[in-house]
Amino acid sequence: MITLAVDSSSKVATVALMKDDRLLGEITLNDKREHSVILVSIIKDLLKDNDLTISDVDGFVVSKGPGSFTGLRIGMATIKGLSFGTGKPYISISSLDALALSVSNFDGLICPIMDALRHSVYTSLYKANTNSNGTPELEKLMDYTDLDVDDLIELIKEKNEKVIFIGDGLDKYEDYLKEKCPNCYFPPAHLNIIRASSLGEIGTKLLMDGQYDDPNSTPFYLKKPQAEREYEQRMQLKNECTC
């Protein structure tokens, strides 16, 4: 099975091609160019480099979030368009799951964190268990959520286990976590960006098992866009002032 995986949930745009459980190729750009400008061209380049066309792809994988509201919409719309145009299924995977997979050999708690602004992060907790084939499998211990960084630290302390943090949230909070959170570990910096290959590895297995998304599925934002939250706050203040 040939799978095309795309992630645009952060400032990173990343695309990977998988053949069953083998990575054929991956392009990852970690810059500030708009995903709407570069994502389709990356897909075209990667297919061309592997002597494939979009009709050769058997299924698609995309990040459903959490992450950038605009980036998630662009990634989802791109993959939905390709899925509809080719008649091939797609499945959406959490960006946090993809991050956790990158450090699934760690023998403690795995805590991906993505910057959610205002001293908060998108996060979850995982532990890797070894299956009968000797391959690590992730067990999710906590549902996806957005937490204040200090609340996350208290939660980790209560677990009383060693923990590895991973994700772009470390760009802002690594020093703070080192100071406040005992027995914590950090991966090499290159692992802190989401890889489409990690997303593709998870998604390909699900597609091969016959799982796929409904065409009407939407990104998983965790919280409302800032503009919407600010509008609701203004309306609430207005209503309070007129009472």
N, C-alpha and C positions, 0 to 999 in steps of 0.2 A: 504494500500500500504506500503510495506517495502522498505526503501531507505537506501543505504549506501553512506555516505558522507565523503569525504577526502579533507584535506587541507595540502599542503606542500609548501606554498608560502613563508615561512620564516624559521627560524631555528626550529620552532615548527612543529612536526608531529602530526596530530590529525585526528581521525576517529570516526564517530558516526553512530549509527543505529537508524532509525526513523520508527515508525509505524503510518502512517498518520501524525498527528501533535503531536504525543507523542514520547518522547525520550526513547528508550530502553536501550541505553548504550553508553558510550563515553570513549575513551582512548586518552589522550593527553600527549605527552612527549616533554618537553621544554629543550632540551639539544643539543649538537653539533654532535651527531651521524648522519651518512649519512642517508638521507631518503631512498636511494636505498637499504640500509641494513635492515631497521626496518619497512618500511611501510607495506609490505606484511604480515609480522609476526603479526603486530598489527591488521590488518584486520582479519587474521585467528583466533587470540585470542578472538576478540570481537564477531565474529560469533559463536565460540565454547561456549563462556560464555552465549550466548543467545539461545543455542541449535538450531542453524540455520546453513545452508550451503549456499554457494554462489548461488545455484539454487533457494533458497527461496527469494532472493532479486528481487524486481520488477523494480528497477531503481537506477541509480547512480548519485551522485552530486560531482563535483570537482571544486576547485578554479581555475579560469582562469587568476588570477593576478589582479593587478601588484604584483611584489615581486621578489624573487630570481629566476634567469633564470634557474639554474639547478633544483631547487626544483619544479618549475612549470612544467618543462618537465617531471620530474619523476612522479609527481602526475597525469598529463594528460595521460601519457603513461600507467600507471597502470590502470586507470579507463577505458581508451579506450580498453585495453586488456580484462578486465572483461566484458565490455559491448559487445564486439565482441564475446567473448567465450560463453556468456549466451544468446545472442540475445536480451538483455534488453537495453532500451534507457538510455542515460546519458545527463546531462545538466551541463554547466559550469557557475559559478557565480563569480562575482567580490569579491575578498578578502576584499575590502573596504566596500561593502554592508554588508558583514557578521559582520565586526567590528561595523558598525553603528547600526545594529540591537540590539547589546548587550546593548546599552544605549538609546533605542527608547522611553523610558518613560521621557526623558529629554525634558523640554519645552522651548527649544531654539535651536540654531544651533548645529548640530552634525558634528564634523570634525575628521574623522579618518586620522591618519598619519602613514605611514610606511617609515622607513629609506631608502632613495635612494642614500645615500652617498653624499659627496661633498657639505654638508650644504643644501641638498635638501630632499624633502619628496614626496612620492606618496600620493595623497590626493583627496578628493572631499568634497562637503558640502551637508548636508541633514537637513530636518526638519520632525518631526513626526506629522502626523495628525491622529486624532481618527476617525475610521470608525463607521458605524451604529451599530456594535456589541460591541463598546467600546474598540476595539483593536487598538493599534498604528500601523500606516502604514507609511513607509518611503517615503518621496518625495525628489528626488535628485534635488538639486538646481544648481549644477555645474558638468560638465563632469569630468571624471577621468583625472588627470593630474599629472605631476611632477613639483614642484615649489621650488624655493629657500625659505628657512624658513622665511626670512625677507619679501619676496613678499607675502607669505601667511599671515603673521601678518598684513601687510598693507591692504590686502583684507578683513580680518576679522574686522579690525577697521572701514573700510568703511561701513560694514553692520550695525554697531552700535547696536548689539544684544549680549546677553550673549551666550557663546559658551562652549561646552564640547569637549575636545580633547581626543582621544582614539587611542591606537595602540603602536607598539613597537618603534615608533619614539620618544615616551616619555622617553625611557631609555636614550636618548641623549639630548633631547631638553626641558624636562619639566621645569627645572629651568629657562631656557632662555625665555620660553613662559610666565612663571609667572612674569618675570621681564618686558617683553616688551608688553604683551597683557592684557589689562584691562578686568575685568568682565569675566574671563575664569575659567573653572571648570575641574576637573580631576576625573576619576572613580577610584575605588579600583584597585590596581595593577593587580589582577588576571584577570581582564577584558581586559587587554591590549594585550593579545595574542588571535589570531583568534581561535574560537571554531568551530569544524566540525558540532556541533549541530546547530549553527546559520546558517551555510552554508546549512545544511540539511533542516532546517525549510523553508528557502526561496526556495530552489530547489524542495522540495517535492510538494509544492503548484503548482509550474510551471509544473512539471511532471504530476500531477493529472489533470491539465488543458490541457494536450496533447502537451505541449511544450518540445522540446528536441533539442540537438545539432546535426548538420551534422557530420558524422564520420570524416570529414577532418578538423574540427575546430582546432584552434591552441591557445596556451596561449596568453594572452594580456600583452605584456611587457611594454608598454608605451614609453620606450626608448631602443635603441640598447645596446647589451652587451658591457661592458667596453673594452674588447679586440677588438671588431669590431670598436668601436669609435676611439681607439688609432691607429688601423691600417689605418683608413681613414685619420686621422690627419697626420700620417707619409707619406702617399701617396700624400696628398695635399702639404706638405712641400717639398717633393721630386720634385713634378711638378713645384712648385714655384722656386726651386733652379735651375732647368734646363731651365727655360725660358730665 
